[in-house]
Amino acid sequence: MSDGPISTSNDLGTERPGIDPLNVLDGAIDHARLREFRAHVFRSVHEIERLRDWLATPMARGIKRGLVLWSLGRHAEAAPLLEEHRDNAAVAICLARSYAALGRTDDALKVLAARKTDPLQASSALHALERAGRRDEFQKVLGECEKVLPETERFYFQGRLREFDGDAVGAIACYDEALARDDAHPDALFRLALNVDLRGEDEEARELYERSLMHPPVNVSCVINLGVLYEDIGNFRRAMQCFDLALQAQPDNARARLYRRDAAAALSMYYDEDQERREDKKNKVLRTPINDFELSVRSRNCLAKMGVFTLGDLVRKSEQELLSYKNFGETSLEEIKQILRAKGLRLGMAPEELASTSLEDAEEVVVPTEEQPDPESPDPRKRPVAELDLSVRSRRIVDLLKVKTIGDLSNKTEAELLACPNFGQTSLNEIRGKLDELGLSLRT
């Protein structure tokens, strides 16, 4: 969780009148009242600024002051005020989260003594241990509290445990499951976006970060990462908006300030069209799915288990890493090296070496003209597969198989789809249903 949650409502350019967040805190404080309070705080940047001004007035005192400071991420100031009301169950959760943000994990766990029976305390305890990187304790507490957690939270924390263990594929599957149950779960959205971002799946990562922006408060890291992705596609103005939002929440965030300066400079830089074309071609080659090449079943299965799905994933692996994997031998290694040589690539390429490598003469995998999707075609088989409006998980498999048209998808068998990583019966049923609506079916 971020120290500096922020509103993104100002992106719409309008202010919407609403309830004063301070009025929500009148009366007994409980979990529902605090949820409503935070929703109103992050309705707009203007609301946040108004609360900051309120903190400088004599009226800002007591538990109201503590909760406003907590909501704005000013945990060192909030904690002493919240401590005076720690007997209140809702305030205790806020206090524990402030302790966790300050690195006082043990103090947070003491406040959350009822975590084995209280789902909110269980979730807060796991967030505290997750934040501190205390993997073994995290696993222990997850085992103790798993039964009291809602299903969505359970899948989310199982994903975090898999991340602790370096299992990115397993983590992504867990976050998909969490979002299948609550498509607005902020933590699952962010962690899924971050993981697909790290795998180089920029378009999907951008979509997930943008979905996060629709459910404020959004953490600063989410907005900065989205800004970097906008910068990567040359949308520098949009990138600057993201970095500005981050700086509104954390004016001293050096990372956001550096990125904003770079984006501003890029707006006035000389545009080298030839260089841009070469970079586009290189990126297209690196995004080529491994399944596009005629690899042996053994090689393909081993690479999938290693989380290698594109040429870009593959060149980052060394020969030693590949050979250390079970059932992967010299024959498979030579098979892969031949493919990379044909593309002007090799195993174990460092990022700086890859950046300076020209792939001008590399062969491209191009969809034949006759297979290009036609959105206007009366034949549903020739229309783009995007028209099916599939879930995130199903779209990822469609991209992996390089399916462009609905007809391409209907030519796949159930066995082919189920052989893909993280593709199960739920996704298969979804695709069957979408095809059935068009009078089509998977190949038998």
C-alpha positions, 0 to 999 in steps of 0.5 A: 500500500502507498503512503500517499494515496491520491485523487484523480478526479481532477483529470475530468476538469470539473468539480462535483459538489458533495458532502463535506468529509469532516461532517461524515466524522460527526458521531460514532466512528465505525468502519462504514463511516470511515469508508464513506469519509475516505470516499469523500476525501478523494472525490477531488484534489480540491477536497484534499487541498481544503483538508490540508488548509483545515489542518492549519486552523484551531478547529483541527484537533482530536480524533478528527485531526488524527483521521484527516492526517491518516487519510492524507498519509501523514502517519507520524503526526496521525499516530499519537492522536489515533493512539488515544482512541485505539479502543475503537475498532475502526480507529485501531485499524487506522492506527495499525496501518499508520504504524505499518507505514512508519515501519513499526510492524510489531506495534501494528501487530499488537494492535491487531490482536484479534486478527484470527477472528476479525477479517479487517484485522487479518487483512491489515496484519497481512498488509503490514507484514507484506510491507515489511517484507517479512515473508515467513511471518506473512505465510504463517499469519495467512495460514492462521487467518485464511478462513476469516478472510473474504475470498477476494482478499484470500486470493490477493494475499496468496498472490503476494505470497507467490510473489515473495517466492518469485512465482510471477505466473502463479501470482498473476493467476491469483490476482486474476481470480481476485479480480474475477470476484471484485473487478475494482479491488485496488491492490489486486489491480495494482499488483497485476498491472505491475507484474504484467508491466514487468513482463513487458506487456505494456498495453495490458499494464497500461489498461490495468493502471488506468482501471486503478485510476477509476477507483480512488484513492490510487497509490503514487507508485501506480500513477508514476508507473502509468506515466512511464508507460505513457512516456514509452509510447510518446504521450508525454503530455499524458505522462506529465499529468500522471507525474503532476498527480504524484507530486500533488500527493508527495511534493518531495517524491524525487522519482516523480520529479525526475520523470516529469522533468524528462517528459517535459524535455522530451516534448521539445526534443528533435523527433528522429523518425528513422530512429523511431521506426527502428525502435518500433521494429525492434520492439515488435520483434522482441514482442513476438510470441514464442509460440510463433516458432516451430519449437519442439513440445519439450522446449515450448513446455519448459519455456512456458514453465519458466515464464518465457512467452516472447523473444524479449523474455528469452534473450534475458535468459542465459544459457546456464539458466536454461540448462539448469531447468529440468528436462531442458538439454543441449538439443533444446538449447541449440534449437533456441539459439538458431531461432535467435541467430536468425533474428540477430539476437542471442541469449543473455543480452544485457539491457544496454546491449539490447538497446544498442542492437539494430534489428533492421534486417531481422525477419518479422512475423506478419499476419498475411493480408487475407487474415487481417481482421475486417470490422465491417465484414458481415462474416463474424469469422473475419471480424477482430477478436476484440469484438468479443470483449473478453476478460483480461485473462482470456485476452492474454491467452488470445494475444499469446496465441496471436489470434487476430480474428474471431475465425482464428479463435474458432479454429483453436481446439479446447485442448490448445487453449487449456494447454496455455498457462493460467487458462482454465475451465472458467475462461474456456466457458467464457470463450465458448459462450461468446462464440456460441452467440455468433453461431460459432464454436471451437474446432473439434 
